[in-house]
Amino acid sequence: MHLLIAISIALSGVEARLDPARANPAQGYAHGVFVASSHGPIELTAYAEVWRSRLLRMAKGSLENVPTIDAVHGILCNMPSWRPGAVMIASEAIFRDERAERREIKFAVRLRSISAFDVRVEDVERKEQLASLIRAVGGTEEMPAYVFIVMVTNGLERLYPFRVKIE
């Protein structure tokens, strides 16, 4: 159901502010998952997978490879055969405690090319909503909160995290 809502929002013309200039059809996008921050685009290279019930474990890279982003302006996902399936937030406890608090976040998707998607997550882009979500999952300075972009294909999931904080 979330996907249908996201597709209908995307078709109505809502788009992420990742790339203000429209790309021409011949222009390609780099493969990967990118977050537009106030410091420019940041590629998310590390990802986690669900392991033993609801615990997560880093499958590629480590938490040291996960960037901290203080202002999100948009997300671009370009992975052939993969699509954005969910967005969620949780504290670092999700890697140690299967009962750790997590919240699924509403998002909108706009197709840019055959494999590239703009993803808009208003609750992460707005500081006051993000602060509320961080508190809801128990995020603190000692226990940072992470937003996960969940990419899916054929029953597989990769969760691309980035740390969030409010300054």
Sequence and secondary structure as in RCSB ss.txt:
>XXXX:A:sequence
MHLLIAISIALSGVEARLDPARANPAQGYAHGVFVASSHGPIELTAYAEVWRSRLLRMAKGSLENVPTIDAVHGI
LCNMPSWRPGAVMIASEAIFRDERAERREIKFAVRLRSISAFDVRVEDVERKEQLASLIRAVGGTEEMPAYVFIV
MVTNGLERLYPFRVKIE
>XXXX:A:secstr
 HHHHHHHHHHTT   SS SS   TT    SEEEEEETTEEEEE  EEEEETTTEEEEEES GGGS EES EEEE
EEE TT EEEEEEEEEGGGGT TT  EEE   EEEE SSSEEEEE HHHHSHHHHHHHHHHTT  SSS EEEEEE
EEETTEEEEEEEEE   
